Amino acid sequence: MTYVPLAIAILAEVFATTALKLSDGFSRPAWAALTLAFYAIAFYCLSLALKSMPTGVAYAIWSGVGIILISLFAWLSRGERLDLPAMIGMTFIITGVVVMNLFSGASAQ
């Protein structure tokens, strides 16, 4: 159950960041409002996750998975390019999150 609010926080942050891009510097009010709403949801859900997980672990998962999802979504929906160094870097992020969760005592509170 610990990971449910964190997963919602990650997805909300991905939607918020996507809406931020579409808001064109907050010049498009509907997208700007969606940006603010989804960031509010993201931080609220992150705060719920922090009740039962260490801050470092939660933030590592939140930011790492968020980076991967935002990059993949931008690539699939807007054709933004991911070159080899970007893909290698994302592989390191995924590896780090997996190692932290499976082998680190930091994930126990």
C-alpha positions as CSV (number, residue, x, y, z in Angstrom):
1,M,0.0,0.0,0.0
2,T,3.0,2.3,0.6
3,Y,3.7,2.5,-3.1
4,V,0.1,3.5,-4.2
5,P,0.3,7.2,-3.2
6,L,3.9,7.3,-4.6
7,A,2.7,5.9,-8.0
8,I,-0.1,8.4,-8.1
9,A,2.3,11.2,-7.2
10,I,4.6,10.1,-10.1
11,L,1.8,10.0,-12.6
12,A,0.4,13.3,-11.5
13,E,3.9,14.9,-11.8
14,V,4.2,13.5,-15.4
15,F,0.9,15.0,-16.3
16,A,1.8,18.3,-14.6
17,T,5.2,18.5,-16.5
18,T,3.5,17.7,-19.8
19,A,0.8,20.3,-19.1
20,L,3.6,22.8,-18.2
21,K,5.2,22.3,-21.6
22,L,1.8,22.8,-23.3
23,S,1.1,25.9,-21.2
24,D,3.7,27.7,-23.3
25,G,5.2,29.7,-20.4
26,F,1.8,29.9,-18.6
27,S,0.4,31.9,-21.6
28,R,-2.3,29.3,-22.1
29,P,-4.6,29.5,-19.0
30,A,-6.2,26.0,-19.3
31,W,-2.9,24.2,-19.5
32,A,-1.5,26.5,-16.7
33,A,-4.4,25.5,-14.5
34,L,-3.9,21.8,-15.2
35,T,-0.2,22.2,-14.4
36,L,-1.0,23.7,-11.0
37,A,-3.7,21.1,-10.2
38,F,-1.6,18.1,-11.1
39,Y,1.5,19.4,-9.2
40,A,-0.8,19.9,-6.2
41,I,-2.0,16.3,-6.5
42,A,1.6,15.1,-7.0
43,F,2.9,16.8,-3.8
44,Y,-0.1,15.8,-1.8
45,C,0.4,12.1,-2.7
46,L,4.1,12.4,-2.2
47,S,3.4,13.7,1.3
48,L,1.2,10.6,2.0
49,A,4.0,8.3,0.7
50,L,6.5,10.0,3.1
51,K,4.4,8.9,6.1
52,S,5.6,5.4,5.6
53,M,8.8,5.6,3.5
54,P,12.2,7.2,4.1
55,T,12.4,10.5,2.3
56,G,15.5,9.6,0.3
57,V,14.0,6.4,-1.1
58,A,10.7,8.0,-1.9
59,Y,12.3,11.0,-3.6
60,A,14.7,8.7,-5.6
61,I,11.8,6.7,-6.9
62,W,9.6,9.7,-7.5
63,S,12.3,11.7,-9.4
64,G,13.9,8.7,-11.2
65,V,10.7,7.1,-12.5
66,G,9.3,10.6,-13.3
67,I,12.3,11.4,-15.5
68,I,12.0,8.1,-17.4
69,L,8.2,8.5,-17.9
70,I,8.4,12.1,-19.0
71,S,11.2,11.4,-21.4
72,L,9.4,8.4,-22.9
73,F,6.1,10.3,-23.1
74,A,7.8,13.3,-24.9
75,W,9.5,10.9,-27.3
76,L,6.3,9.0,-28.1
77,S,3.9,12.0,-28.2
78,R,6.0,14.8,-29.5
79,G,8.8,13.1,-31.2
80,E,11.5,14.5,-28.9
81,R,14.7,12.6,-29.5
82,L,16.5,10.4,-27.0
83,D,20.1,9.9,-28.1
84,L,22.3,7.1,-26.8
85,P,23.8,9.0,-23.8
86,A,20.2,9.9,-22.7
87,M,19.2,6.2,-22.9
88,I,22.3,5.1,-21.0
89,G,21.6,7.7,-18.4
90,M,18.0,6.5,-18.0
91,T,19.3,3.0,-17.6
92,F,21.6,4.1,-14.8
93,I,18.6,5.8,-13.1
94,I,16.5,2.6,-13.3
95,T,19.4,0.6,-12.1
96,G,19.9,2.9,-9.1
97,V,16.2,2.8,-8.1
98,V,16.2,-1.0,-8.3
99,V,19.4,-1.4,-6.3
100,M,18.2,1.0,-3.7
101,N,14.9,-0.8,-3.3
102,L,16.2,-4.4,-3.4
103,F,19.5,-4.2,-1.6
104,S,19.7,-1.0,0.5
105,G,18.8,-0.9,4.2
106,A,17.7,2.7,3.6
107,S,14.4,1.4,2.1
108,A,13.3,0.1,5.6
109,Q,12.0,2.6,8.0
